[in-house]
């Protein structure tokens, strides 16, 4: 199983939540969109544990089954399509989450998130934990 993690999934992992640990242990591949990294870095820099959080993230990213999903032209095209669909449906979501959904779809991953509004994106596979 190929999983893509949202920011809240990474946070749950770092808190040691058993459900997320089990899901990630059974994954063949764990993808982290560049947008999620940006959200994490923003949170780290706003907090008081910057060095510890950066070290934990680097340890996570260095695992052999973890990959960073870059924002490519294809991901950008998907972003535009998702934006259009959500606008037509009248179901807007935060811009960063559209980028995360686009990266997840482009990689063929199942998005692991607690944000229920992702279910309004046609074709996006989402797993709530």
C-alpha positions in Angstrom: 0.0 0.0 0.0 1.3 3.4 -1.0 0.4 6.2 1.5 0.7 9.9 1.4 0.6 11.7 4.7 -1.0 15.0 5.6 0.4 17.3 8.2 -2.0 16.0 10.8 -1.0 12.4 10.1 2.7 13.3 10.7 1.7 15.1 14.0 -0.2 12.0 15.1 2.8 9.8 14.3 5.1 12.0 16.4 2.6 11.8 19.3 2.9 8.0 19.0 -0.8 7.3 18.1 -1.1 3.6 17.6 -3.6 3.7 14.7 -1.2 5.8 12.5 1.8 3.7 13.6 0.1 0.5 12.5 -1.0 2.0 9.2 2.5 3.3 8.4 4.2 0.1 9.5 2.1 -1.8 6.9 2.8 0.7 4.1 5.1 -0.2 1.2 5.8 3.4 0.5 5.2 6.6 2.5 5.0 9.9 0.6 5.3 13.4 2.1 4.2 16.3 -0.2 6.5 19.3 -0.2 3.5 21.3 1.0 3.4 19.2 4.1 7.0 19.9 4.8 6.3 23.6 4.4 3.5 23.4 7.0 5.7 21.4 9.3 8.6 23.9 9.0 6.2 26.8 9.7 4.9 25.1 12.8 8.4 24.2 14.0 9.7 27.7 13.6 6.7 29.1 15.5 7.3 26.7 18.4 10.0 26.4 21.1 11.4 22.9 20.0 12.8 23.8 16.6 16.0 21.7 16.8 14.2 18.6 18.3 11.4 18.8 15.7 13.9 19.2 12.8 15.9 16.2 14.0 12.8 14.0 14.3 11.6 15.0 10.9 15.1 14.3 9.3 15.1 10.9 11.0 11.7 10.1 9.5 12.5 11.4 6.0 15.7 9.3 6.0 13.9 6.0 6.2 14.1 3.9 3.1 10.4 3.8 2.4 9.8 7.5 2.8 9.9 9.9 -0.2 9.3 13.6 -0.6 6.7 14.5 -3.4 7.9 17.5 -5.2 5.6 20.0 -6.8 5.9 19.2 -10.5 4.1 20.5 -13.6 1.8 17.5 -13.4 1.0 18.2 -9.8 0.4 21.8 -10.7 -2.0 20.8 -13.4 -3.9 18.6 -11.0 -4.1 21.5 -8.5 -5.8 23.6 -11.2 -8.3 20.8 -12.0 -9.1 20.2 -8.3 -9.5 23.9 -7.7 -12.0 24.2 -10.6 -14.0 21.1 -9.5 -14.2 22.3 -5.9 -15.3 25.8 -7.0 -18.0 24.3 -9.3 -19.2 22.1 -6.4 -19.2 25.0 -4.0 -16.9 23.0 -1.6 -13.7 25.0 -1.3 -10.9 23.8 0.9 -7.7 25.5 2.0 -5.2 26.0 -0.8 -2.4 24.0 0.8 -4.7 21.1 1.1 -5.5 21.3 -2.7 -1.7 21.0 -3.3 -1.5 18.0 -0.9 -4.4 16.3 -2.7 -2.9 17.0 -6.1 0.5 15.5 -5.0 -1.2 12.4 -3.5 -3.3 11.8 -6.6 -0.3 12.3 -8.9 1.7 9.7 -7.0 -1.1 7.2 -6.9 -1.1 7.2 -3.1 -3.9 7.0 -0.6 -4.0 10.2 1.5 -3.9 9.7 5.2 -5.6 12.6 6.9 -8.1 13.6 9.5 -9.5 16.4 7.4 -12.9 15.1 6.3 -13.3 17.7 3.5 -10.9 15.8 1.3 -13.8 13.4 0.5 -15.2 16.2 -1.7 -12.4 15.7 -4.2 -13.4 13.3 -6.9 -10.9 10.5 -7.5 -8.9 11.2 -4.4 -8.4 8.1 -2.2 -8.5 9.1 1.4 -8.0 7.1 4.6 -9.1 8.6 7.9 -7.3 7.2 10.9 
